[in-house]
């Protein structure tokens, strides 16, 4: 990686040993409810789904910043969606 700042110097990202670090433990609970209703013309299935029920902040990837401030830079864990409820209806003829 090349430093593009004025008067910059060449910068190198130092990697640790292979498989030397791991992401934190990842755990998420998703639930879904469905109810099939039979009509004379077909089926109606309303559903409710909730992702990440207890709103855990699971790290999906790390964003690295400030490569030049410290030997390893600073990192910030980025997580996906918080609790996410969705509703829907399926209709079959």
C-alpha positions as a Markdown table, in Angstrom:
| # | Residue | x | y | z |
|---|---|---|---|---|
| 1 | Unk | 0.0 | 0.0 | 0.0 |
| 2 | Unk | 1.3 | 3.4 | -0.9 |
| 3 | Unk | 0.7 | 6.5 | 1.2 |
| 4 | Unk | -0.8 | 9.2 | -1.0 |
| 5 | Unk | -0.3 | 12.1 | 1.5 |
| 6 | Unk | 2.1 | 14.9 | 0.5 |
| 7 | Unk | 5.6 | 13.8 | 1.4 |
| 8 | Unk | 4.2 | 10.3 | 1.9 |
| 9 | Unk | 6.1 | 7.2 | 2.6 |
| 10 | Unk | 5.5 | 3.6 | 1.7 |
| 11 | Unk | 3.3 | 1.9 | 4.3 |
| 12 | Unk | 2.9 | -1.9 | 4.9 |
| 13 | Unk | 0.1 | -3.7 | 6.6 |
| 14 | Unk | 1.6 | -6.3 | 8.9 |
| 15 | Unk | -0.4 | -9.5 | 9.1 |
| 16 | Unk | -0.3 | -11.9 | 12.0 |
| 17 | Unk | 0.3 | -15.6 | 11.9 |
| 18 | Unk | -2.1 | -17.7 | 9.8 |
| 19 | Unk | -5.4 | -18.3 | 11.7 |
| 20 | Unk | -4.0 | -16.3 | 14.5 |
| 21 | Unk | -7.2 | -14.4 | 15.2 |
| 22 | Unk | -10.9 | -15.2 | 15.0 |
| 23 | Unk | -14.2 | -13.3 | 14.9 |
| 24 | Unk | -16.1 | -13.2 | 18.2 |
| 25 | Unk | -18.7 | -15.9 | 18.8 |
| 26 | Unk | -21.7 | -15.4 | 16.5 |
| 27 | Unk | -25.2 | -16.2 | 17.6 |
| 28 | Unk | -28.6 | -15.1 | 16.3 |
| 29 | Unk | -32.2 | -16.3 | 16.9 |
| 30 | Unk | -34.7 | -16.1 | 14.1 |
| 31 | Unk | -38.4 | -17.1 | 14.4 |
| 32 | Unk | -41.2 | -17.4 | 11.9 |
| 33 | Unk | -44.9 | -18.1 | 12.2 |
| 34 | Unk | -47.2 | -19.3 | 9.4 |
| 35 | Unk | -50.9 | -20.2 | 9.3 |
| 36 | Unk | -52.4 | -21.9 | 6.2 |
| 37 | Unk | -56.0 | -20.9 | 5.6 |
| 38 | Unk | -58.0 | -23.0 | 3.0 |
| 39 | Unk | -60.5 | -21.1 | 0.9 |
| 40 | Unk | -62.6 | -22.6 | -1.8 |
| 41 | Unk | -60.6 | -20.8 | -4.5 |
| 42 | Unk | -57.1 | -21.6 | -3.1 |
| 43 | Unk | -54.8 | -21.1 | -0.1 |
| 44 | Unk | -54.0 | -18.0 | 1.9 |
| 45 | Unk | -50.9 | -18.1 | 4.1 |
| 46 | Unk | -50.2 | -15.1 | 6.3 |
| 47 | Unk | -46.7 | -15.1 | 8.0 |
| 48 | Unk | -44.7 | -13.2 | 10.5 |
| 49 | Unk | -40.9 | -13.4 | 10.7 |
| 50 | Unk | -38.5 | -11.8 | 13.2 |
| 51 | Unk | -34.7 | -11.8 | 12.6 |
| 52 | Unk | -32.2 | -11.4 | 15.4 |
| 53 | Unk | -34.9 | -11.6 | 18.1 |
| 54 | Unk | -32.7 | -10.6 | 21.0 |
| 55 | Unk | -30.8 | -7.9 | 19.1 |
| 56 | Unk | -27.2 | -9.2 | 19.2 |
| 57 | Unk | -24.5 | -7.2 | 17.7 |
| 58 | Unk | -22.7 | -9.9 | 15.7 |
| 59 | Unk | -19.6 | -8.8 | 13.9 |
| 60 | Unk | -19.8 | -9.5 | 10.2 |
| 61 | Unk | -16.5 | -7.7 | 9.2 |
| 62 | Unk | -14.0 | -5.3 | 10.6 |
| 63 | Unk | -13.4 | -1.8 | 9.2 |
| 64 | Unk | -9.8 | -0.7 | 9.7 |
| 65 | Unk | -8.9 | 3.0 | 10.1 |
| 66 | Unk | -5.9 | 5.0 | 11.0 |
| 67 | Unk | -3.2 | 2.8 | 9.5 |
| 68 | Unk | -0.5 | 5.3 | 10.2 |
| 69 | Unk | -1.4 | 6.1 | 13.9 |
| 70 | Unk | -0.5 | 2.7 | 15.3 |
| 71 | Unk | 1.4 | -0.3 | 14.1 |
| 72 | Unk | -1.8 | -2.3 | 13.5 |
| 73 | Unk | -4.3 | 0.5 | 13.0 |
| 74 | Unk | -7.7 | 0.7 | 14.7 |
| 75 | Unk | -10.6 | -1.5 | 13.9 |
| 76 | Unk | -14.3 | -1.2 | 14.3 |
| 77 | Unk | -16.7 | -4.2 | 14.2 |
| 78 | Unk | -19.6 | -3.8 | 11.8 |
| 79 | Unk | -22.8 | -5.8 | 12.4 |
| 80 | Unk | -25.8 | -6.4 | 10.3 |
| 81 | Unk | -29.5 | -5.6 | 11.0 |
| 82 | Unk | -30.8 | -5.1 | 14.5 |
| 83 | Unk | -34.1 | -6.8 | 15.3 |
| 84 | Unk | -36.1 | -6.9 | 12.1 |
| 85 | Unk | -39.8 | -8.0 | 12.0 |
| 86 | Unk | -41.5 | -8.7 | 8.6 |
| 87 | Unk | -45.1 | -9.5 | 7.7 |
| 88 | Unk | -46.3 | -11.1 | 4.5 |
| 89 | Unk | -49.1 | -13.0 | 2.8 |
| 90 | Unk | -48.8 | -15.9 | 0.3 |
| 91 | Unk | -51.8 | -16.6 | -2.0 |
| 92 | Unk | -52.1 | -19.8 | -4.1 |
| 93 | Unk | -54.9 | -20.4 | -6.6 |
